[in-house]
Structure formats: structure tokens, C-alpha cells
Amino acid sequence: MRRRWRYGWLLFCLVFLLAGCGEKGAGAPLKLTFLDTGKSDCIVIEAGESVVVNDTADADDAEAICAFLDERGKTRIAYLILSHFDKDHIGSAADLISRYEVGCVLMPDYEEDSEPYLALMQALAETDTAYERLKKDVSFYVEGVSFYVDAPDESVYENDNNYSLITCVMNGKNRFLLMGDAKKIRTGEFLESDASKGRFDLIKMPHHGNYTKNLETLFATAGPRYAVLTADPERLRVEEETVALLNKYQCEVYYTDEGSVTAVSDGEQVLVSQP
């Protein structure tokens, strides 16, 4: 059985509506940049003047990520969301925590014996940065933009990718879905949640284009116009079934190996561009 704090989600939706974020014309300036870091994930979310970072790519991407933030004059990260502890998702986390003020780090509730994970935990301790291992879903606002982070149901998975936190970003009428590296089990858990219901404008595809059968169900519900895949030029994980699915739903598809992808939302419409 799926453990789901349904009342928490309903309360979140109520607050979302009362705050005016669900009204026509409402919405904060929102920009999501899917950085070109190869077969790894780093998504910089600019909500007004604030920043939320979803994953931190590999260790050798730290300078590129910091340069991107510095160019925008950012000195603080409101939330750092680490979907799971694979090196291509937390590689630069320690560098970001050491270099910037981070309000809170959200991560799944498991541990890993790896150099990037140990560096992450050391940086958290040295900087006294707040963090939370998510055992249940959480929601928060950043400058009027709503974030909902869907936590794994189980305490142990055979495949580490199924620990992935799945993040929904909502700005007025616009919705974005960041799937981490969720595999079949984790995607199935999300599909049972209230958060999965309704349309999403854009989906960051799970696991660099790796296909699972229940992605068809997700797309049937979400009906996304845009899809982003974080990939290197070889695109080894982009399976033929994934391409067929994207074609079936007539998605505009963007691959980060062709350059960083930017999605801009004003609460009414989404514009996606790539150099």
C-alpha cells in the first residue's frame, strides 16, 4: 500500500489556491535552466530573485555551475534538492554548499559509501547547513512559486535510482515535473499520488532517457508539450521506446548535449529555448 499523506497534499492545494497562485493571470517570474553538463543533472530554478537548485551534476561540473550562478549575482541558494546520491547528481553538492549560503538541503532517506556522498556530508557539517532526509512529501513556496517534493515510499530499494525525489514546480497555470532518475517502481509510486494528476507543461525525463513501461501512463495523464533529456552526445540511455513515446505525444524535445535548455514561465505560458 502506498503511504500518502493525502490530507497534507489537499491542504497544500488549498493554500496554493488561497494564495492566488492558481488564479488566471497569477504567477511569479520563473526560469528553469537545465545546464549542459553531459550525462548528469543540474537544474537551476530562478523564482523571482531567489534560487533553488535541483541536483548538482558531476564533481568536475562545479566551476561551470558556480560560474552560472555568479553571472547572475546569486550568493544564496534557498533550497538545494538532491534527487538521490548517484555521483552525476550530487558531484558538485559539496562545492556549492561550501561556496554559497544554502537555506536547506533536501535529500532522500538513505546513505551511500561514495566519495561524493561523504564530501556532501562533510560540507554540511562544516558549514552547519540545515538538511532534511525526506521520509514523507514536503511542499514549500519560494517567492510565490510552489514546490512539491514527492518522497520515496519504501525504506529500501534494490536499485538506488528508485530513491529519487520527484519535484513538481508550479507557477500559476504552469507546471513542471522533474523526475530525477526514477525507475519503474518509483514512477509507479508517483503515479499513485495526487501530485501526478493533471497536466504538466514540461517533464525532465527520468534517467537520461531510460524507458519504463509506466512512462506511457505518466504521459497520458501529464500530456506535456515539452520534454528535456540530460544526455551526453552518445545518448546511450535514450532508448527507441522513449523516442517513440515522445513522438506519440508530439513533444518538443530538447537534449542538453546540444546546449543548456531554458524554460521561462509567467504563470500563463511557457517558452522554451536553446542556443
Summary of the structure (lengths in Angstrom):
residues: 275
radius of gyration: 17.1
end to end distance: 45.1
largest distance: 49.0
contacts: 959
relative contact order: 0.16
helix: 32%
strand: 27%
